[in-house]
């Protein structure tokens, strides 16, 4: 089903998409790393590649495409593919959008049903080993690399504890200027206002003491990063680390937590206050201790009780983990008779990460408009 491109066909394509070799199309912008759509239609990035499989009536086939350079809106250089599987025709397009700071790749899949009856295929993302699927994102190596158009069916391991959102681990971000546990040198950050969320398995209705560790190493002035910390079963607390402890100074908040809903889990979250100028929450450490156990800030900051804690997490550091193990994302789609379904995936190109859909100002429509505007301005020069 593959068809090689001629170099002559590639020569007419603008600099944002050109043919690196026969059978593939490269996506790029001046000054940024390149992605490519290979000869089978897979989008290849610095973090790995993504492709698709279709299943219908007990049969499964990988989607491969005849790939060619094209232009969207007559302006935006793109890679377009055509293929077929299980009686359905499938078209794909991929292009580079000029989203700050390093651009984003946009991959659209259109599945068409020419038959006289509705069909319900299962679309599976073919992802790198170790990919972690969230509610609307996929992460590889702690980096959010895909924003999904809808929530998938997820088949993956659920661990006893871990981060259960799209926050970003940032080892070595902190610069504590007093003796402390190494955990305060790393953070998770909720880039773009994403809450930092953790979940811990406990006995149903169990009460626990939860301590959260913070260290602000960016802002030197109070009032810049104000956060709301929540532990299930306890009142929430507002914290401005610079106002409370000072820049580069580790600090501790403690909570009398409890599994309030009886589901055998304690939920922990740190989110930005609505009044905060910096909407990116941070967190460095979590301790779970028996209910009523002393939570001495000096002992916690020094790390002297890490080994005796019920659970200690160096958030964003080498001992951190996601609540989900690696897995796959599947979408059950109804494609109407003589109709089609279209899905658009926002993809991290080299040097970029993806913001979860709930926090992103970008949509498929606005990204295409931005790419068209930039291409139009470039053509006019």
LINZI-V909552 format. One record per residue. N is the residue number from 0. PHI is phi in whole degrees, 0 to 359 (none if undefined). PSI is psi in whole degrees, -180 to 180 (999 if undefined). OMEGA is omega as a letter, one per 40 degrees, with the letter a starting at -180 (999 if undefined). Layout:
<<N:PHI:PSI:OMEGA> <N:PHI:PSI:OMEGA>>
//
This chain:
<<0:none:-5:a> <1:274:150:i> <2:220:125:a> <3:286:149:i> <4:267:149:i> <5:274:151:i> <6:296:-30:i> <7:296:-38:a> <8:294:-29:a> <9:279:-22:a> <10:295:-27:a> <11:275:-2:a> <12:276:143:a> <13:296:169:a> <14:293:-16:i> <15:281:-10:i> <16:206:120:a> <17:217:167:a> <18:270:118:i> <19:283:-37:i> <20:200:167:a> <21:302:132:i> <22:95:2:i> <23:214:159:i> <24:234:133:a> <25:260:139:i> <26:249:130:a> <27:200:168:i> <28:225:149:a> <29:305:129:i> <30:90:-3:a> <31:235:158:i> <32:295:155:a> <33:262:147:i> <34:250:174:i> <35:210:153:i> <36:257:117:a> <37:282:-179:a> <38:294:-19:i> <39:264:-2:i> <40:98:5:i> <41:282:138:i> <42:272:121:a> <43:250:124:a> <44:237:-180:i> <45:289:-19:a> <46:265:-6:a> <47:139:-156:a> <48:221:162:i> <49:228:135:i> <50:223:-169:a> <51:220:153:i> <52:231:149:i> <53:242:141:i> <54:230:141:a> <55:202:128:i> <56:54:43:i> <57:82:0:i> <58:250:147:a> <59:226:139:i> <60:219:139:i> <61:290:148:i> <62:269:121:i> <63:238:157:a> <64:225:151:i> <65:277:118:a> <66:255:138:i> <67:210:151:i> <68:290:148:i> <69:209:-178:i> <70:225:133:i> <71:267:139:a> <72:56:21:a> <73:69:10:a> <74:228:-46:a> <75:271:118:i> <76:294:134:a> <77:213:167:i> <78:250:123:a> <79:244:143:i> <80:228:150:i> <81:230:138:a> <82:204:-178:i> <83:207:148:i> <84:200:136:i> <85:55:36:i> <86:81:3:i> <87:252:144:i> <88:262:143:a> <89:226:134:i> <90:238:144:i> <91:230:150:i> <92:222:145:i> <93:219:139:i> <94:208:164:i> <95:264:125:i> <96:258:144:a> <97:275:58:a> <98:271:136:i> <99:295:143:e> <100:261:-19:a> <101:237:11:a> <102:85:165:i> <103:223:147:i> <104:265:142:a> <105:241:121:a> <106:240:119:a> <107:244:137:i> <108:239:128:i> <109:240:117:a> <110:254:121:a> <111:246:140:i> <112:245:112:a> <113:269:-1:a> <114:281:177:a> <115:266:2:a> <116:226:150:i> <117:298:148:i> <118:229:157:a> <119:231:82:i> <120:281:161:i> <121:254:119:i> <122:260:123:a> <123:245:132:i> <124:283:131:i> <125:264:102:a> <126:247:165:i> <127:296:155:i> <128:302:137:i> <129:88:0:i> <130:296:136:a> <131:250:124:a> <132:261:125:i> <133:257:-164:a> <134:296:-39:i> <135:218:19:a> <136:218:166:i> <137:232:135:i> <138:241:145:i> <139:230:121:a> <140:62:33:a> <141:81:0:a> <142:255:131:i> <143:281:116:a> <144:245:-14:a> <145:220:133:i> <146:256:127:a> <147:265:145:a> <148:287:-21:i> <149:204:165:a> <150:291:131:a> <151:271:166:i> <152:282:127:a> <153:246:129:i> <154:243:98:a> <155:200:162:i> <156:293:139:i> <157:249:121:a> <158:275:170:a> <159:292:-27:i> <160:204:162:i> <161:153:174:i> <162:287:135:a> <163:235:40:a> <164:212:-163:a> <165:254:24:i> <166:293:157:a> <167:253:124:i> <168:290:137:a> <169:226:79:i> <170:296:140:i> <171:79:7:a> <172:289:-37:a> <173:279:153:i> <174:227:63:a> <175:299:138:a> <176:252:19:i> <177:227:159:i> <178:300:133:a> <179:195:172:i> <180:295:145:i> <181:302:-18:i> <182:303:-29:a> <183:284:0:i> <184:269:-4:a> <185:232:162:i> <186:214:165:i> <187:257:144:i> <188:235:135:i> <189:269:78:a> <190:298:134:a> <191:76:16:i> <192:92:7:i> <193:294:129:i> <194:294:147:i> <195:271:118:a> <196:235:137:i> <197:231:155:i> <198:223:136:a> <199:232:133:i> <200:285:132:i> <201:221:175:i> <202:290:143:i> <203:307:131:i> <204:70:10:a> <205:293:143:i> <206:261:140:a> <207:217:156:i> <208:266:130:i> <209:241:130:i> <210:242:135:i> <211:245:134:a> <212:251:136:a> <213:231:152:i> <214:205:112:a> <215:272:115:a> <216:240:17:i> <217:249:-58:a> <218:276:140:i> <219:255:-11:a> <220:245:137:i> <221:295:155:i> <222:92:-3:a> <223:275:-46:a> <224:239:101:i> <225:248:130:a> <226:232:157:i> <227:247:121:a> <228:254:131:a> <229:232:135:i> <230:233:131:a> <231:306:133:i> <232:86:-2:a> <233:233:153:i> <234:298:145:i> <235:288:157:i> <236:231:139:i> <237:266:140:a> <238:217:133:i> <239:242:101:a> <240:303:-37:a> <241:291:-43:i> <242:294:-35:a> <243:275:-40:a> <244:233:-25:a> <245:105:161:i> <246:294:140:i> <247:64:16:a> <248:251:118:i> <249:296:147:i> <250:213:162:a> <251:230:136:i> <252:247:137:i> <253:241:150:a> <254:222:143:i> <255:267:88:a> <256:274:165:i> <257:199:144:i> <258:287:87:a> <259:290:-33:a> <260:262:1:i> <261:72:21:a> <262:269:6:i> <263:77:23:a> <264:218:147:i> <265:250:125:i> <266:262:136:i> <267:234:137:i> <268:212:143:i> <269:232:122:a> <270:229:162:i> <271:284:142:i> <272:290:148:a> <273:298:-27:a> <274:274:-5:a> <275:287:133:i> <276:293:-42:i> <277:267:116:a> <278:266:15:a> <279:257:100:i> <280:290:157:i> <281:226:158:i> <282:202:139:a> <283:249:-30:a> <284:202:153:i> <285:223:135:i> <286:237:136:i> <287:251:127:a> <288:233:159:i> <289:302:148:i> <290:305:132:i> <291:82:-5:i> <292:291:147:i> <293:298:138:i> <294:237:66:a> <295:293:119:a> <296:303:-36:a> <297:296:-44:i> <298:292:-38:i> <299:294:-47:a> <300:296:-36:a> <301:286:-20:a> <302:84:8:a> <303:290:-17:i> <304:248:14:a> <305:302:-44:a> <306:286:-23:a> <307:264:-7:i> <308:291:151:i> <309:300:-38:i> <310:207:134:i> <311:233:132:i> <312:234:119:i> <313:275:88:a> <314:301:124:a> <315:82:-4:a> <316:261:-168:a> <317:292:-22:i> <318:266:5:a> <319:281:163:i> <320:200:162:i> <321:276:153:i> <322:294:-27:a> <323:259:138:i> <324:279:-174:a> <325:294:152:a> <326:193:-169:a> <327:234:155:i> <328:248:130:a> <329:232:147:i> <330:234:122:i> <331:271:116:a> <332:243:138:i> <333:260:118:i> <334:252:114:a> <335:291:157:i> <336:303:135:a> <337:57:25:a> <338:228:-168:a> <339:208:164:i> <340:234:143:a> <341:232:132:i> <342:233:135:i> <343:241:128:a> <344:249:131:i> <345:265:127:a> <346:236:138:i> <347:285:119:i> <348:272:175:a> <349:306:131:i> <350:86:0:a> <351:238:159:i> <352:236:164:a> <353:254:138:i> <354:275:136:i> <355:304:146:a> <356:307:-35:a> <357:293:-18:a> <358:244:-2:a> <359:267:141:i> <360:276:-8:a> <361:266:146:i> <362:228:173:i> <363:303:-40:a> <364:291:-44:a> <365:288:-32:i> <366:293:-41:i> <367:293:-38:i> <368:297:-44:i> <369:298:-43:i> <370:296:-39:i> <371:294:-42:a> <372:298:-43:a> <373:295:-44:i> <374:295:-38:i> <375:294:-43:i> <376:296:-41:i> <377:296:-39:a> <378:292:-29:a> <379:281:-17:a> <380:281:999:999>>
//
